[in-house]
């Protein structure tokens, strides 16, 4: 029921449930219900009006046990999903003019969030996603839900583990200010708590509902083609998704 996310979007980070307005979004959706010695991660490209190009990837570690770096490698004609410097998925986007335009115009924004799915309130998404996610109602004793986000080392990935965990103090301070600034998010999100701990922006959700506890890295600015990554320690358990995403719609 818990998802930790990192995503890029040109739609303010929002999902248009009416599927009436086109947008571009690249997702890492890290499901606490799929964590273990090996963990399954939902990756997706949304484009057009709710056209989804999704694929599960499997990484050889527990996504909830430690920080790992998740990144997008965006080029003319392709997008790669990269974890700790290893490419797990590459998608040919040469036929997708909207994706190419978003990258060339630096119209994608970066977002990270923590959200959950309860049985009482179904969330958007296709059955494969919802079935793999589970529901918060089945999440035993994992509240408050906690996910941590860190800026990746300068230069992006790949980077030594020590470099990822020893970012400059100024960079961490900037992350604390930006990552915990939820101004403008009140209508779409219900942040329970966000604090700077050990150089990471820690986001917590305390309830068994579809509350979106989002943290937006304002200081990272607008991005386009290139490598964009953040280190994430995902929240565990069913019904939870930790996300990192780019958007041109404010998240």
Secondary structure, 3 states (H helix, E strand, C coil): CEEEEEEEECCCCCCCCCCCCCCCEEEEEEEHHHCCCCEEEEEEEEECCCEEEEEEEEECCCCCCCCEEEEEEEECCEEEEEECCEEEEEEECCCCHHHHHHHHCCCEEEEEEEEECCCCCCCCCCHHHHHHHCCHHHCCCCCCEEEEEEECCCCCCCCCHHHHCCCCHHHHHHHHHHHCCCCCCCCCCCCCEEEEECCEEEEEECCCCCCEEEECCHHHCCECCEEEEEEEECCCCCCEEEEEEEECCCC
